[in-house]
């Protein structure tokens, strides 16, 4: 069992999937607190519906990024958080949090990193013409979507895809692999060596996938 703190800024669909998996008994974790930089984030309402403590830390109340992160850190420590999970948290994390939770901050990104970091990634993937997209769970470092990769899921891009249709299919995979990554952490099966994350007793996928498929 791992005690997690979830940082949110928006609707919180990944938060909801984590809550659902915990309540179904498939994820050995306990959400100790949900922290948002936005008081009107719907993710906070999701947490309240499940009697999970919430905290709002407003950016405008602090003189800079480090001071803001120091307050977030104080809240996380107060609730005994062991693993920090970013779920649509629209802030760049500073060394204040990263040093306190070294390789204990996870993020989910809707592309196959290192391709298409940052924002509007499905639009970028479609414009580039890739045949596969997907999502990545990674540990957070002080770059933008540059931390060691934990789990990735591949989503084929269809000829008729729009940003909305591709995003929807990727989001479904986000919900699946994020909880899997947290479970692997809870089981103590993750080991970071440099840029690589090794998963103890993991099964390697067999074969390759191509898009379009062979005739």
Backbone bond lengths (Angstrom), bond angles and torsions (degrees), N, CA, C in turn:
res aa  C-N    CA-C-N  psi(-1)  N-CA   C-N-CA  omega(-1)  CA-C   N-CA-C  phi
1 X - - - 1.470 - - 1.522 109.50 -
2 X 1.333 115.50 131.08 1.456 120.29 179.13 1.529 108.27 -120.83
3 X 1.325 116.40 138.20 1.458 122.26 176.99 1.519 108.95 -89.02
4 X 1.324 116.69 120.15 1.458 119.60 -175.82 1.525 111.36 -116.46
5 X 1.335 114.45 151.46 1.449 122.64 169.81 1.509 107.31 -118.02
6 X 1.320 117.60 132.21 1.459 122.14 -176.07 1.523 108.97 -109.41
7 X 1.328 116.91 126.70 1.460 122.52 178.03 1.521 108.76 -102.62
8 X 1.333 116.73 128.97 1.461 122.01 -172.51 1.523 110.59 -135.89
9 X 1.334 114.97 158.89 1.463 121.01 173.22 1.517 112.53 -133.89
10 X 1.360 117.66 -16.29 1.457 119.89 -171.29 1.506 114.57 -131.11
11 X 1.334 115.49 -133.55 1.462 121.08 -170.42 1.523 113.22 -73.91
12 X 1.328 117.47 -30.64 1.457 119.97 172.71 1.512 116.18 82.56
13 X 1.347 118.03 36.71 1.465 118.05 178.68 1.524 111.63 -68.39
14 X 1.328 117.75 -35.64 1.468 118.92 175.98 1.529 110.76 -68.11
15 X 1.321 117.42 -36.64 1.459 120.19 173.70 1.523 110.29 -58.67
16 X 1.326 116.75 -44.36 1.470 120.13 -178.86 1.516 111.34 -62.47
17 X 1.329 117.00 -40.19 1.467 119.01 179.53 1.521 111.09 -65.41
18 X 1.321 117.51 -35.18 1.467 120.94 176.78 1.526 109.84 -66.54
19 X 1.326 116.62 -45.77 1.466 120.52 177.60 1.525 110.48 -58.03
20 X 1.324 116.98 -46.01 1.463 121.36 -177.56 1.521 111.46 -61.96
21 X 1.326 116.71 -42.90 1.458 120.21 -179.12 1.530 111.38 -67.48
22 X 1.317 117.36 -37.13 1.460 120.80 176.97 1.524 110.04 -64.38
23 X 1.332 116.69 -47.28 1.461 120.65 -177.30 1.527 112.10 -68.31
24 X 1.333 116.75 -25.40 1.469 120.57 177.24 1.522 112.15 -82.77
25 X 1.320 116.86 -4.79 1.459 120.33 179.27 1.514 114.68 80.00
26 X 1.338 116.53 15.73 1.464 119.94 -179.06 1.516 113.27 -100.59
27 X 1.334 117.29 -5.48 1.459 121.61 -179.59 1.518 108.82 -131.53
28 X 1.334 115.65 119.19 1.464 121.21 -178.11 1.526 110.03 -85.53
29 X 1.318 115.20 74.84 1.461 121.23 -178.55 1.516 108.86 -148.96
30 X 1.318 114.44 159.62 1.456 121.26 175.63 1.523 107.99 -132.00
31 X 1.335 116.81 123.68 1.462 120.53 177.79 1.521 107.51 -82.50
32 X 1.319 116.02 110.88 1.459 120.83 -177.02 1.524 112.65 -84.45
33 X 1.342 116.78 -31.05 1.461 120.35 179.85 1.523 108.84 -162.33
34 X 1.336 115.51 147.06 1.454 122.23 171.35 1.532 107.15 -114.16
35 X 1.325 115.83 124.23 1.467 121.83 -176.30 1.525 109.01 -114.29
36 X 1.332 116.36 133.52 1.455 120.58 178.28 1.522 110.59 -130.43
37 X 1.325 115.16 147.79 1.464 120.34 172.05 1.520 111.72 -88.85
38 X 1.343 116.88 -0.83 1.460 121.96 -179.60 1.527 109.48 -127.97
39 X 1.319 116.26 121.60 1.462 120.71 -176.58 1.519 112.66 -66.42
40 X 1.350 117.81 -24.07 1.458 120.72 -177.62 1.523 112.93 -99.46
41 X 1.311 118.20 12.81 1.465 120.64 178.41 1.526 109.67 -64.11
42 X 1.331 116.92 127.79 1.466 120.36 -178.29 1.526 111.17 -64.75
43 X 1.319 117.51 -22.88 1.465 120.72 177.08 1.530 111.36 -56.32
44 X 1.321 116.93 -33.27 1.469 119.89 179.00 1.519 110.93 -65.22
45 X 1.329 116.84 -38.13 1.464 120.43 177.22 1.524 110.63 -65.82
46 X 1.328 117.08 -38.10 1.465 120.42 175.89 1.525 110.10 -58.57
47 X 1.324 116.14 -44.91 1.464 120.25 -179.49 1.528 110.75 -63.77
48 X 1.323 116.63 -45.49 1.467 120.26 -178.22 1.527 111.45 -60.67
49 X 1.323 117.43 -36.50 1.462 120.89 179.82 1.526 111.60 -62.53
50 X 1.327 116.23 -22.57 1.466 120.36 -179.34 1.533 111.16 -110.31
51 X 1.327 115.78 18.42 1.469 121.82 176.25 1.528 112.97 58.28
52 X 1.327 115.76 36.40 1.461 121.78 176.77 1.525 108.05 -96.80
53 X 1.332 118.72 129.59 1.469 120.65 179.04 1.533 111.51 -58.50
54 X 1.326 116.16 143.85 1.462 120.87 178.79 1.528 109.14 -127.38
55 X 1.333 115.01 156.88 1.464 121.60 175.76 1.515 108.32 -144.25
56 X 1.317 116.22 138.94 1.463 121.52 176.28 1.524 108.06 -111.57
57 X 1.334 115.17 122.92 1.466 121.48 176.73 1.522 106.54 -118.41
58 X 1.313 116.71 106.97 1.460 121.64 -173.87 1.524 111.25 -87.47
59 X 1.305 115.95 133.21 1.460 121.83 -178.03 1.526 111.19 -58.15
60 X 1.320 117.02 -40.83 1.466 120.77 -174.20 1.530 113.44 -67.55
61 X 1.315 117.02 -12.46 1.463 120.79 -179.75 1.527 113.08 -85.58
62 X 1.350 116.66 -0.03 1.467 119.94 -175.05 1.524 110.79 -131.01
63 X 1.330 117.49 148.68 1.465 120.63 -174.44 1.524 114.75 -74.34
64 X 1.321 117.73 -15.84 1.454 119.43 -178.20 1.515 111.67 -168.37
65 X 1.349 115.80 177.19 1.459 121.74 -176.52 1.529 112.05 -61.79
66 X 1.332 116.21 -41.09 1.463 119.47 -177.34 1.524 111.22 -66.38
67 X 1.328 116.74 -40.46 1.465 120.18 178.63 1.524 110.81 -65.77
68 X 1.323 116.26 -38.73 1.460 120.81 176.69 1.526 109.99 -61.39
69 X 1.341 116.39 -49.09 1.467 120.36 -179.11 1.526 111.67 -64.88
70 X 1.316 117.50 -31.52 1.467 120.65 177.98 1.529 110.46 -63.23
71 X 1.322 116.63 -38.51 1.466 119.99 177.57 1.531 111.05 -70.41
72 X 1.329 117.01 -41.20 1.466 120.18 175.07 1.520 109.87 -59.07
73 X 1.323 116.51 -43.77 1.460 121.37 178.90 1.524 111.12 -60.85
74 X 1.317 116.29 -41.98 1.465 119.83 179.12 1.528 110.69 -59.25
75 X 1.329 116.41 -44.01 1.465 120.85 179.63 1.532 110.41 -63.83
76 X 1.316 116.79 -45.85 1.470 120.58 -179.53 1.526 111.13 -60.41
77 X 1.312 116.80 -43.29 1.458 120.95 178.97 1.528 110.85 -65.64
78 X 1.323 116.46 -39.31 1.469 120.94 179.96 1.522 110.94 -58.16
79 X 1.323 116.62 -35.60 1.465 120.81 -177.71 1.530 113.48 -94.81
80 X 1.316 117.58 6.86 1.457 120.31 175.77 1.514 114.83 69.51
81 X 1.332 116.94 34.15 1.465 122.12 -178.15 1.531 110.39 -71.65
82 X 1.327 115.25 135.93 1.468 121.67 177.99 1.530 112.36 -107.50
83 X 1.330 117.19 -29.50 1.464 122.76 -179.57 1.521 108.32 -133.34
84 X 1.340 116.37 130.22 1.457 121.61 179.86 1.525 108.26 -99.73
85 X 1.326 116.29 128.71 1.459 122.21 -177.55 1.527 108.64 -118.08
86 X 1.329 116.59 119.25 1.460 121.55 177.11 1.522 108.52 -89.31
87 X 1.327 116.49 123.12 1.466 121.06 -178.19 1.527 108.29 -129.11
88 X 1.329 115.25 82.03 1.456 119.26 -176.35 1.515 112.47 73.16
89 X 1.315 116.67 34.37 1.460 121.74 179.44 1.517 108.10 -88.56
90 X 1.330 117.35 111.01 1.458 121.87 -171.04 1.523 111.58 -91.54
91 X 1.318 114.58 57.41 1.461 121.09 177.71 1.526 108.28 -141.78
92 X 1.336 116.51 145.69 1.459 121.76 171.80 1.529 107.80 -81.96
93 X 1.327 115.89 125.85 1.455 121.25 -178.37 1.528 109.80 -79.25
94 X 1.331 116.80 134.67 1.464 121.23 179.85 1.532 110.48 -94.74
95 X 1.327 115.10 176.56 1.455 120.95 -179.75 1.524 111.74 -65.08
96 X 1.316 117.83 -21.25 1.471 120.45 178.50 1.523 110.03 -55.60
97 X 1.333 116.56 -47.81 1.462 120.61 178.34 1.522 112.21 -80.75
98 X 1.325 116.24 -39.56 1.463 119.68 -175.24 1.521 112.11 -65.97
99 X 1.327 117.64 -36.20 1.460 119.82 178.68 1.521 111.50 -72.02
100 X 1.336 116.34 -35.74 1.464 120.34 179.75 1.525 111.57 -72.10
101 X 1.346 116.53 -31.05 1.474 121.78 179.79 1.527 109.35 -124.16
102 X 1.317 115.63 62.11 1.466 120.47 -176.76 1.527 110.72 -63.01
103 X 1.325 116.19 120.56 1.461 123.53 -176.64 1.531 111.04 52.80
104 X 1.333 114.20 35.51 1.469 120.75 175.74 1.530 110.15 -132.07
105 X 1.335 114.93 24.14 1.456 121.61 173.51 1.526 107.67 -122.52
106 X 1.335 116.64 121.70 1.466 121.90 -179.41 1.526 110.13 -108.79
107 X 1.330 114.15 150.44 1.461 120.70 174.59 1.522 109.10 -139.07
108 X 1.335 115.82 155.81 1.461 121.36 173.48 1.520 107.66 -117.47
109 X 1.336 116.45 135.65 1.465 121.38 -178.11 1.524 109.09 -130.21
110 X 1.340 118.40 135.73 1.466 121.01 -174.11 1.523 114.87 -84.49
111 X 1.326 116.23 49.68 1.462 121.11 170.44 1.519 107.82 -155.89
112 X 1.320 115.09 171.46 1.462 120.33 175.64 1.527 107.51 -89.26
113 X 1.312 115.36 88.19 1.463 119.87 -179.78 1.528 110.26 -59.36
114 X 1.356 117.67 145.78 1.467 127.38 12.71 1.530 115.44 -85.21
115 X 1.340 118.47 7.09 1.464 119.38 176.74 1.518 110.96 -72.71
116 X 1.302 116.42 138.10 1.461 124.24 171.82 1.530 114.30 56.03
117 X 1.323 117.37 60.88 1.469 119.29 170.57 1.520 110.13 -74.29
118 X 1.326 116.21 172.67 1.455 120.14 175.16 1.514 113.39 85.07
119 X 1.352 116.38 -143.14 1.455 122.79 -172.79 1.525 112.23 -109.48
120 X 1.330 115.84 165.65 1.469 123.85 178.02 1.526 111.63 52.67
121 X 1.324 115.91 45.75 1.461 119.66 -170.96 1.522 112.94 -75.38
122 X 1.345 118.69 -32.48 1.468 118.74 178.22 1.524 110.69 -67.60
123 X 1.306 116.37 -38.50 1.476 120.73 175.48 1.525 109.93 -60.54
124 X 1.328 116.10 -44.36 1.464 120.18 179.86 1.521 111.24 -64.58
125 X 1.338 117.15 -40.14 1.464 120.75 -179.70 1.521 111.02 -64.61
126 X 1.335 117.19 -42.62 1.458 120.29 179.63 1.522 111.01 -67.00
127 X 1.314 117.02 -41.14 1.460 120.32 179.93 1.528 111.49 -65.99
128 X 1.327 116.21 -32.90 1.462 119.61 179.30 1.526 111.51 -74.58
129 X 1.337 115.87 -27.00 1.460 119.77 178.61 1.519 114.72 89.68
130 X 1.330 117.94 24.95 1.462 119.47 -179.75 1.525 110.12 -67.52
131 X 1.322 116.27 154.24 1.463 122.03 177.63 1.524 112.28 -93.66
132 X 1.319 116.27 -17.09 1.461 121.10 176.92 1.526 109.30 -133.35
133 X 1.314 115.15 141.33 1.450 121.38 167.83 1.527 106.37 -127.72
134 X 1.320 117.80 -154.76 1.461 119.08 179.61 1.504 111.40 153.33
135 X 1.315 115.97 -151.72 1.461 120.60 -178.69 1.523 109.68 -148.81
136 X 1.318 114.42 160.35 1.460 122.31 -173.33 1.516 110.49 -137.47
137 X 1.329 116.48 129.27 1.459 120.89 166.69 1.522 106.94 -98.77
138 X 1.330 116.19 129.88 1.455 119.30 -177.84 1.522 110.75 -142.70
139 X 1.316 115.31 156.79 1.452 119.68 168.98 1.525 108.38 -74.22
140 X 1.305 116.38 147.63 1.458 121.23 -176.36 1.517 110.53 -92.77
141 X 1.342 115.23 132.44 1.459 120.77 170.36 1.529 107.42 -118.10
142 X 1.324 117.65 -164.01 1.466 118.90 -175.13 1.523 113.64 -88.77
143 X 1.328 117.78 12.38 1.460 121.48 171.90 1.520 110.30 -98.07
144 X 1.321 116.42 -176.18 1.460 121.99 177.60 1.527 108.49 -99.62
145 X 1.332 116.08 105.08 1.469 122.57 179.92 1.526 111.75 58.68
146 X 1.326 116.28 41.34 1.471 120.69 -175.60 1.530 113.66 -115.50
147 X 1.325 118.40 -0.15 1.463 120.54 -174.16 1.519 113.24 -73.59
148 X 1.343 116.95 166.59 1.470 122.22 -178.69 1.528 112.72 -57.48
149 X 1.327 115.44 135.17 1.467 122.89 -175.44 1.529 110.38 -80.26
150 X 1.342 115.35 132.27 1.464 121.43 178.63 1.528 110.71 -99.37
151 X 1.326 116.38 -56.08 1.469 122.23 -178.57 1.519 108.42 -141.28
152 X 1.331 115.72 142.38 1.462 120.59 172.51 1.520 109.86 -131.14
153 X 1.316 116.24 148.16 1.461 122.64 173.38 1.522 108.59 -124.80
154 X 1.317 116.04 136.22 1.462 122.04 -176.49 1.527 109.62 -99.99
155 X 1.328 115.71 132.93 1.462 122.08 178.78 1.531 108.59 -123.36
156 X 1.350 118.63 118.58 1.468 119.80 177.54 1.519 111.48 -63.54
157 X 1.315 115.80 143.26 1.468 121.73 176.01 1.526 107.86 -95.36
158 X 1.332 115.32 126.04 1.462 120.72 179.92 1.523 110.16 -90.48
159 X 1.329 115.74 152.54 1.459 120.05 -179.55 1.523 111.80 -58.40
160 X 1.330 116.46 -34.30 1.461 120.55 -175.91 1.526 113.24 -90.74
161 X 1.329 117.47 5.49 1.457 120.31 -176.04 1.522 113.01 -62.25
162 X 1.330 114.57 143.96 1.459 123.31 167.34 1.524 107.12 -112.05
163 X 1.320 116.54 172.41 1.462 119.67 175.56 1.525 109.71 -56.92
164 X 1.323 117.15 -40.72 1.460 121.09 -176.89 1.528 111.64 -68.07
165 X 1.326 117.97 -45.41 1.467 119.95 -177.33 1.518 111.60 -68.73
166 X 1.330 116.74 -40.10 1.462 119.73 178.21 1.526 110.38 -66.98
167 X 1.324 116.51 -42.25 1.465 120.82 179.71 1.524 111.09 -59.91
168 X 1.317 116.83 -40.26 1.464 121.09 -178.46 1.525 111.17 -63.20
169 X 1.337 117.00 -43.49 1.468 119.72 -179.45 1.526 111.29 -69.85
170 X 1.318 116.16 -36.37 1.463 119.63 177.85 1.522 110.14 -67.10
171 X 1.329 117.67 -40.80 1.469 120.85 -178.69 1.519 111.32 -60.52
172 X 1.322 117.02 -37.91 1.464 119.87 177.65 1.526 110.93 -60.35
173 X 1.330 116.79 -38.70 1.460 120.67 177.92 1.527 111.33 -72.64
174 X 1.335 117.34 -34.30 1.467 120.38 175.20 1.521 110.54 -56.32
175 X 1.320 116.30 -48.20 1.461 120.46 -179.36 1.519 111.64 -59.03
176 X 1.313 116.24 -34.98 1.469 120.47 -177.72 1.525 112.09 -75.36
177 X 1.344 116.92 -48.74 1.468 117.93 -171.59 1.519 113.22 -82.30
178 X 1.349 117.76 -22.73 1.463 118.29 179.61 1.525 110.31 -66.50
179 X 1.316 115.62 -45.91 1.469 118.13 178.62 1.525 111.18 -66.36
180 X 1.328 116.80 -32.27 1.465 119.25 176.65 1.525 110.69 -64.35
181 X 1.331 117.20 -43.43 1.467 120.73 179.58 1.523 111.18 -62.67
182 X 1.330 116.71 -40.97 1.463 119.52 178.56 1.526 110.48 -64.90
183 X 1.331 116.72 -39.50 1.464 120.08 178.26 1.526 111.10 -63.69
184 X 1.321 117.02 -41.88 1.470 120.28 177.48 1.522 110.63 -60.56
185 X 1.320 116.82 -40.30 1.467 120.74 176.83 1.521 109.80 -64.29
186 X 1.329 116.87 -45.19 1.460 121.13 -179.11 1.518 111.64 -59.87
187 X 1.331 116.49 -34.11 1.461 121.76 -179.92 1.527 112.51 -81.99
188 X 1.327 117.42 -2.46 1.459 120.91 -179.70 1.507 113.79 69.99
189 X 1.336 117.00 30.10 1.463 120.61 -174.11 1.526 113.82 -99.42
190 X 1.331 117.93 1.47 1.465 120.67 -177.84 1.523 110.76 -101.97
191 X 1.320 115.24 134.73 1.469 121.23 175.83 1.526 108.83 -133.94
192 X 1.319 116.85 123.76 1.463 121.72 179.71 1.518 109.01 -95.19
193 X 1.351 115.62 123.73 1.461 121.38 174.56 1.525 107.34 -126.83
194 X 1.335 114.52 101.73 1.461 118.68 -176.39 1.516 109.97 64.86
195 X 1.337 116.09 -122.10 1.464 121.27 -179.62 1.523 112.27 -88.90
196 X 1.308 118.41 -7.23 1.464 120.40 -173.08 1.518 111.41 -105.05
197 X 1.340 115.07 141.93 1.457 121.57 174.18 1.525 107.17 -110.08
198 X 1.320 116.29 120.10 1.457 121.99 179.28 1.530 108.87 -99.34
199 X 1.337 115.61 137.71 1.458 122.02 -179.49 1.518 108.35 -112.54
200 X 1.314 115.59 115.03 1.463 120.23 -178.36 1.533 110.89 -63.48
201 X 1.331 114.95 134.39 1.470 123.27 176.84 1.523 112.97 62.42
202 X 1.320 117.20 26.92 1.468 120.01 178.22 1.527 109.85 -82.93
203 X 1.329 115.42 147.50 1.455 121.21 176.83 1.518 109.43 -94.74
204 X 1.333 115.61 128.35 1.463 119.72 177.82 1.523 109.49 -74.71
205 X 1.349 118.19 141.66 1.470 119.83 177.52 1.521 110.19 -66.20
206 X 1.321 116.11 150.45 1.469 120.38 -179.51 1.520 109.45 -103.73
207 X 1.316 115.35 137.17 1.455 120.19 174.83 1.519 113.54 76.52
208 X 1.311 114.52 178.48 1.456 122.54 -179.34 1.519 110.05 -120.28
209 X 1.323 115.85 160.27 1.460 121.67 178.47 1.519 107.38 -120.66
210 X 1.335 116.52 139.44 1.454 118.89 177.38 1.528 108.87 -128.33
211 X 1.321 114.94 154.51 1.457 121.68 -179.18 1.527 108.93 -143.18
212 X 1.342 120.06 116.68 1.466 126.23 5.42 1.515 111.88 -73.18
213 X 1.322 115.34 157.52 1.458 120.29 -179.96 1.520 112.00 -66.86
214 X 1.332 114.52 158.16 1.467 119.92 179.77 1.522 109.64 -69.54
215 X 1.322 115.94 148.50 1.474 121.30 177.71 1.519 110.78 -67.71
